[in-house]
Amino acid sequence: MTFDSLWTALALVLVIEGLLPFLSPQGWRRAVSQIALLQDGQIRFFALLTIVAGVAMLWF
C-alpha cells in the first residue's frame, strides 16, 4: 500500500461521511440523537461490526 492509496482512501471516507449531513441535515441530526441514546456496549458492538465489515471488504 502506498501513501497515495492511503490518502485516496481517507479522502473517500471524508466524502462519504459528509454526504448525509449535506443531503439531509435533519435526518442526520435525528440519527445522531438516536445514536446518543444508545448504551456504550451497543455503540461498541455496531463499531465492531463496521470494523469487521471493512476488514472483510479489504480482504476480498
PyMOL commands that place a pseudoatom at each C-alpha (Angstrom):
pseudoatom trace, name=CA, resn=MET, resi=1, chain=A, elem=C, hetatm=0, pos=[0.000, 0.000, 0.000]
pseudoatom trace, name=CA, resn=THR, resi=2, chain=A, elem=C, hetatm=0, pos=[1.407, 3.345, -0.991]
pseudoatom trace, name=CA, resn=PHE, resi=3, chain=A, elem=C, hetatm=0, pos=[0.781, 6.705, 0.618]
pseudoatom trace, name=CA, resn=ASP, resi=4, chain=A, elem=C, hetatm=0, pos=[-1.258, 7.695, -2.444]
pseudoatom trace, name=CA, resn=SER, resi=5, chain=A, elem=C, hetatm=0, pos=[-3.628, 4.813, -1.785]
pseudoatom trace, name=CA, resn=LEU, resi=6, chain=A, elem=C, hetatm=0, pos=[-3.907, 5.790, 1.861]
pseudoatom trace, name=CA, resn=TRP, resi=7, chain=A, elem=C, hetatm=0, pos=[-4.694, 9.428, 1.044]
pseudoatom trace, name=CA, resn=THR, resi=8, chain=A, elem=C, hetatm=0, pos=[-7.246, 8.331, -1.545]
pseudoatom trace, name=CA, resn=ALA, resi=9, chain=A, elem=C, hetatm=0, pos=[-8.942, 6.062, 0.988]
pseudoatom trace, name=CA, resn=LEU, resi=10, chain=A, elem=C, hetatm=0, pos=[-9.018, 8.812, 3.624]
pseudoatom trace, name=CA, resn=ALA, resi=11, chain=A, elem=C, hetatm=0, pos=[-10.411, 11.286, 1.088]
pseudoatom trace, name=CA, resn=LEU, resi=12, chain=A, elem=C, hetatm=0, pos=[-13.188, 8.852, 0.165]
pseudoatom trace, name=CA, resn=VAL, resi=13, chain=A, elem=C, hetatm=0, pos=[-14.049, 8.391, 3.845]
pseudoatom trace, name=CA, resn=LEU, resi=14, chain=A, elem=C, hetatm=0, pos=[-14.400, 12.154, 4.232]
pseudoatom trace, name=CA, resn=VAL, resi=15, chain=A, elem=C, hetatm=0, pos=[-16.583, 12.417, 1.123]
pseudoatom trace, name=CA, resn=ILE, resi=16, chain=A, elem=C, hetatm=0, pos=[-18.850, 9.568, 2.221]
pseudoatom trace, name=CA, resn=GLU, resi=17, chain=A, elem=C, hetatm=0, pos=[-19.072, 10.877, 5.799]
pseudoatom trace, name=CA, resn=GLY, resi=18, chain=A, elem=C, hetatm=0, pos=[-20.055, 14.316, 4.527]
pseudoatom trace, name=CA, resn=LEU, resi=19, chain=A, elem=C, hetatm=0, pos=[-22.772, 13.167, 2.132]
pseudoatom trace, name=CA, resn=LEU, resi=20, chain=A, elem=C, hetatm=0, pos=[-25.584, 12.502, 4.623]
pseudoatom trace, name=CA, resn=PRO, resi=21, chain=A, elem=C, hetatm=0, pos=[-25.311, 15.739, 6.619]
pseudoatom trace, name=CA, resn=PHE, resi=22, chain=A, elem=C, hetatm=0, pos=[-25.068, 17.676, 3.332]
pseudoatom trace, name=CA, resn=LEU, resi=23, chain=A, elem=C, hetatm=0, pos=[-28.032, 15.979, 1.654]
pseudoatom trace, name=CA, resn=SER, resi=24, chain=A, elem=C, hetatm=0, pos=[-30.293, 15.603, 4.709]
pseudoatom trace, name=CA, resn=PRO, resi=25, chain=A, elem=C, hetatm=0, pos=[-29.216, 17.655, 7.725]
pseudoatom trace, name=CA, resn=GLN, resi=26, chain=A, elem=C, hetatm=0, pos=[-32.434, 16.940, 9.651]
pseudoatom trace, name=CA, resn=GLY, resi=27, chain=A, elem=C, hetatm=0, pos=[-32.175, 13.186, 9.042]
pseudoatom trace, name=CA, resn=TRP, resi=28, chain=A, elem=C, hetatm=0, pos=[-28.542, 13.251, 10.098]
pseudoatom trace, name=CA, resn=ARG, resi=29, chain=A, elem=C, hetatm=0, pos=[-29.416, 15.181, 13.261]
pseudoatom trace, name=CA, resn=ARG, resi=30, chain=A, elem=C, hetatm=0, pos=[-32.150, 12.633, 14.118]
pseudoatom trace, name=CA, resn=ALA, resi=31, chain=A, elem=C, hetatm=0, pos=[-29.775, 9.721, 13.543]
pseudoatom trace, name=CA, resn=VAL, resi=32, chain=A, elem=C, hetatm=0, pos=[-27.070, 11.269, 15.728]
pseudoatom trace, name=CA, resn=SER, resi=33, chain=A, elem=C, hetatm=0, pos=[-29.556, 11.993, 18.525]
pseudoatom trace, name=CA, resn=GLN, resi=34, chain=A, elem=C, hetatm=0, pos=[-30.786, 8.382, 18.401]
pseudoatom trace, name=CA, resn=ILE, resi=35, chain=A, elem=C, hetatm=0, pos=[-27.204, 7.098, 18.497]
pseudoatom trace, name=CA, resn=ALA, resi=36, chain=A, elem=C, hetatm=0, pos=[-26.568, 9.283, 21.565]
pseudoatom trace, name=CA, resn=LEU, resi=37, chain=A, elem=C, hetatm=0, pos=[-29.329, 7.379, 23.380]
pseudoatom trace, name=CA, resn=LEU, resi=38, chain=A, elem=C, hetatm=0, pos=[-27.637, 4.003, 22.878]
pseudoatom trace, name=CA, resn=GLN, resi=39, chain=A, elem=C, hetatm=0, pos=[-25.666, 2.315, 25.638]
pseudoatom trace, name=CA, resn=ASP, resi=40, chain=A, elem=C, hetatm=0, pos=[-21.866, 2.194, 25.327]
pseudoatom trace, name=CA, resn=GLY, resi=41, chain=A, elem=C, hetatm=0, pos=[-21.944, -1.563, 24.710]
pseudoatom trace, name=CA, resn=GLN, resi=42, chain=A, elem=C, hetatm=0, pos=[-24.398, -1.144, 21.833]
pseudoatom trace, name=CA, resn=ILE, resi=43, chain=A, elem=C, hetatm=0, pos=[-22.238, 1.516, 20.214]
pseudoatom trace, name=CA, resn=ARG, resi=44, chain=A, elem=C, hetatm=0, pos=[-19.146, -0.673, 20.598]
pseudoatom trace, name=CA, resn=PHE, resi=45, chain=A, elem=C, hetatm=0, pos=[-20.995, -3.633, 19.042]
pseudoatom trace, name=CA, resn=PHE, resi=46, chain=A, elem=C, hetatm=0, pos=[-22.009, -1.640, 15.963]
pseudoatom trace, name=CA, resn=ALA, resi=47, chain=A, elem=C, hetatm=0, pos=[-18.495, -0.195, 15.704]
pseudoatom trace, name=CA, resn=LEU, resi=48, chain=A, elem=C, hetatm=0, pos=[-17.048, -3.718, 15.835]
pseudoatom trace, name=CA, resn=LEU, resi=49, chain=A, elem=C, hetatm=0, pos=[-19.435, -4.839, 13.082]
pseudoatom trace, name=CA, resn=THR, resi=50, chain=A, elem=C, hetatm=0, pos=[-18.309, -1.892, 10.976]
pseudoatom trace, name=CA, resn=ILE, resi=51, chain=A, elem=C, hetatm=0, pos=[-14.634, -2.718, 11.527]
pseudoatom trace, name=CA, resn=VAL, resi=52, chain=A, elem=C, hetatm=0, pos=[-15.170, -6.393, 10.661]
pseudoatom trace, name=CA, resn=ALA, resi=53, chain=A, elem=C, hetatm=0, pos=[-17.120, -5.461, 7.517]
pseudoatom trace, name=CA, resn=GLY, resi=54, chain=A, elem=C, hetatm=0, pos=[-14.351, -3.071, 6.446]
pseudoatom trace, name=CA, resn=VAL, resi=55, chain=A, elem=C, hetatm=0, pos=[-11.607, -5.622, 7.019]
pseudoatom trace, name=CA, resn=ALA, resi=56, chain=A, elem=C, hetatm=0, pos=[-13.620, -8.258, 5.134]
pseudoatom trace, name=CA, resn=MET, resi=57, chain=A, elem=C, hetatm=0, pos=[-14.079, -5.873, 2.204]
pseudoatom trace, name=CA, resn=LEU, resi=58, chain=A, elem=C, hetatm=0, pos=[-10.343, -5.165, 2.119]
pseudoatom trace, name=CA, resn=TRP, resi=59, chain=A, elem=C, hetatm=0, pos=[-9.559, -8.864, 2.318]
pseudoatom trace, name=CA, resn=PHE, resi=60, chain=A, elem=C, hetatm=0, pos=[-11.821, -9.742, -0.613]
for i in range(1, 60): cmd.bond("trace and resi %d" % i, "trace and resi %d" % (i + 1))
show_as sticks, trace
zoom trace
